[in-house]
Amino acid sequence: MSKMRYVICVLALGLMACNTINGIGKDIAKGGEKVQQAATSVQKKI
């Protein structure tokens, strides 16, 4: 039973890590979009 608990805990932590990494990836992508929009805006002004 102890091994089963260990496996379940490892799987749960793995799933949480995937969600966290996925969230960070989305945040970075949104930040990149904002930088791209700002660069496009500056190019239009020039």
Secondary structure as UniProt FT lines:
FT   HELIX           2..45
//
